[in-house]
Amino acid sequence: MSKRSVKYDGLPVSPQAVPTGILSARHQDADYLYIDFAAEGYTAGGYNSQTPSLSADGSAYLVFRNHKLLLYSATAQSATPTRGGVGIDIAVDNVDDEAVELVAVNPWFTIGTDPGFFLEVTLSIDVVAGTDDFFVGFRKNAATQNTSWATYTDYFGLGLVAADGALNIREQLNDAGETATDTTDTLSNNTVHTFRVEVTDAGVCTAQIDGAAPTVTSAFTFDTGDQVNAAIYLLQDTTTTDNAWLRTMEIGRLGREHG
């Protein structure tokens, strides 16, 4: 199956036309995505003339050049992500038990077929205690669901499992139940953090926090043949996060970093 005409969650996805004279060839590559959310162009209605909506069906596409991000919420939200001077705010409604997931429809990767790949995200959360279910990493391509991150069957990444700011490595394979490993590292309020997840061609996963390996790590390997997508998930707790600023997102093959 060509990655320039794929399906995600049963939906056909094709790359969008790319304006000439604006982007380098590397940014137009179907296997590479770099977004500076503060710098990307907007129209009044949304992203590149696509107006995101989290009402009724709970999902929308945010189109960045030849790439699509799927924005999903299980509960209808009265607001959509807003842009500020540092990025987009994915806290959305700031209502207890409302969640939002941002999934990169493309690029996606197949374990055992594609070369090694990575996800790197920079973000800040105003009130870290406002979320007790947070994830940045890769998950197996599957129908989107937002009741709890642990309802997905296969994933690996960094995140929170309680409203205490303790950063965990979160993993699950073949629906066998989540393993959360406390790294003993913590997230701080209103502080920019960089999360990076790398996956080898054989599916072996590692994580980095602010450019370094976690204090405590965990070993995990996706199954050969698993098709995985980069994803970010945030569930509000009773306190709520106020703002959760997604600043940059980069996805691609290992060795093809932005810069």
Secondary structure, 3 states (H helix, E strand, C coil): CCCCCEEECCEEECCCCCCCCCCCHHHHCCCCEEEECCCCCEECCEECCECCCCCCCCEEEEEECCEEEEEECCCCCCCCCEECCCCEECCCCCCCCCEEEEEECCCCEECCCCCCEEEEEEEEECCHHHEEEEEEEEEECCCCCCCCHHHCCCEEEEEECCCCCEEEEEEECCCCCCEEEEEEEECCCCCCEEEEEEECCCCEEEEEECCECCCCCCCEECCCCCEEEEEEEEEECCCCCCCEEEEEEEEEECCCCCC
